[in-house]
């Protein structure tokens, strides 16, 4: 994995922090519909996803032969009452895991980046694939946050 790709991964925190600038707690918790996510819930999901990805990477590096775990994002978000929490708490966990994973990434050899496991879809995925996918996943949710912010502005 290139240093640029690691930098892109680590930069996702700054992108999220920038997307939240100036938002009130009410705006962070606003939902377009009961079944849709608020910005706070998106951040909780990204913190959860970071936990799961961190586990998957470590499991691969440990030589697991077990299928990597999936998680049910909607159930995780609703089950922990994420919208009653604080966006800043989820963002801080996200930042901490990025930092901790970044330290790990700097210790990996080229061969370790290519170690792989089997994801929940039965596909072979490498550590490199997981990190790239995570970075792209955050970009998808940054766009979602922008759509939520636009909707909240219309209704406030």
C-alpha positions in Angstrom: 0.0 0.0 0.0 1.4 3.4 -0.9 2.0 6.2 1.6 -0.6 8.2 -0.4 -3.3 5.6 0.2 -2.4 5.5 3.9 -2.6 9.4 4.0 -6.0 9.2 2.3 -7.2 6.7 5.0 -5.9 9.0 7.8 -7.4 12.1 6.1 -10.9 10.8 6.5 -11.1 12.1 10.0 -10.3 15.7 8.9 -12.9 15.4 6.1 -15.5 14.3 8.6 -14.6 17.0 11.1 -14.8 19.6 8.4 -18.2 18.3 7.3 -19.6 18.8 10.8 -18.3 22.4 11.3 -20.9 24.8 12.5 -23.7 22.1 13.0 -25.8 22.3 16.1 -26.8 19.3 18.1 -30.3 19.6 16.7 -28.9 19.6 13.1 -26.7 16.6 13.9 -29.7 14.6 15.1 -32.1 15.7 12.4 -33.6 12.9 10.3 -35.5 13.3 7.0 -37.7 10.3 8.0 -37.8 7.9 10.9 -36.1 5.1 9.0 -33.3 7.4 7.6 -30.1 8.2 9.5 -29.1 11.5 11.1 -25.5 12.8 10.8 -25.0 11.5 14.4 -26.1 8.0 13.3 -23.8 8.1 10.2 -20.9 8.9 12.5 -21.9 6.1 14.9 -22.0 3.8 11.9 -18.5 4.9 10.8 -17.1 4.4 14.3 -18.7 0.9 14.3 -17.4 0.2 10.8 -13.9 1.2 12.0 -14.1 -1.2 14.9 -15.1 -4.1 12.6 -12.4 -3.2 10.0 -9.8 -3.0 12.7 -10.7 -6.5 13.8 -10.8 -7.8 10.3 -7.3 -6.5 9.6 -5.9 -7.9 12.8 -7.6 -11.3 12.2 -6.0 -11.5 8.7 -2.6 -10.5 10.1 -2.9 -13.2 12.7 -3.5 -15.8 10.0 -7.2 -16.5 10.6 -8.8 -19.2 8.5 -12.3 -18.2 9.6 -14.6 -16.1 7.5 -14.3 -12.4 8.5 -17.3 -11.1 10.3 -20.1 -9.1 8.9 -22.2 -6.7 10.9 -25.8 -5.5 10.5 -25.3 -1.7 10.4 -28.9 -0.7 10.8 -29.3 -3.0 13.8 -26.1 -1.7 15.3 -27.1 1.9 14.9 -30.6 1.5 16.3 -29.6 -1.1 18.9 -27.3 1.3 20.6 -29.7 4.3 20.4 -27.0 6.2 18.4 -29.1 9.3 17.8 -29.3 9.8 21.5 -25.5 9.9 21.7 -23.2 12.7 20.7 -21.6 13.0 17.2 -18.3 14.2 18.9 -18.0 10.9 20.8 -18.3 8.8 17.7 -15.9 11.1 15.8 -13.3 10.8 18.6 -13.5 7.0 18.5 -13.1 7.1 14.8 -10.1 9.4 15.1 -8.5 7.2 17.7 -8.9 4.0 15.7 -7.5 5.8 12.6 -4.5 6.8 14.5 -4.0 3.4 16.1 -4.4 1.6 12.7 -2.0 4.1 11.1 0.7 3.1 13.6 0.1 -0.5 12.6 0.1 0.3 8.9 3.6 1.8 9.2 4.9 -1.5 10.7 3.6 -3.7 7.9 5.8 -5.3 5.2 4.7 -5.4 1.6 3.8 -9.1 2.1 1.6 -8.4 5.1 -0.4 -5.8 3.1 -1.2 -8.7 0.7 -2.3 -11.2 3.3 -5.9 -12.0 2.8 -9.0 -13.5 4.3 -12.5 -14.5 3.2 -15.1 -11.8 3.7 -18.8 -12.5 4.5 -19.6 -12.7 0.8 -17.1 -15.5 0.3 -14.6 -13.3 -1.5 -10.9 -13.2 -0.9 -9.8 -9.7 0.4 -6.4 -8.5 1.3 -5.5 -6.0 4.0 -4.9 -3.5 1.1 -8.4 -4.1 -0.2 -9.9 -3.6 3.2 -8.2 -0.3 3.7 -9.0 1.0 0.2 -12.6 -0.1 0.7 -12.9 1.6 4.1 -11.6 4.9 2.6 -14.1 4.7 -0.2 -16.9 3.8 2.3 -16.2 7.0 4.2 -16.4 9.0 1.0 -19.9 7.6 0.4 -21.0 8.6 3.9 -19.5 12.1 3.5 -21.8 12.5 0.5 -24.7 11.2 2.7 -23.8 13.8 5.4 -24.0 16.6 2.8 -27.4 15.4 1.6 -28.6 15.3 5.3 -27.3 18.8 5.9 -29.1 20.1 2.8 -32.3 18.5 4.0 -32.0 19.8 7.5 -31.4 23.3 6.1 -34.6 23.1 4.1 -36.7 22.2 7.2 -35.1 24.6 9.6 
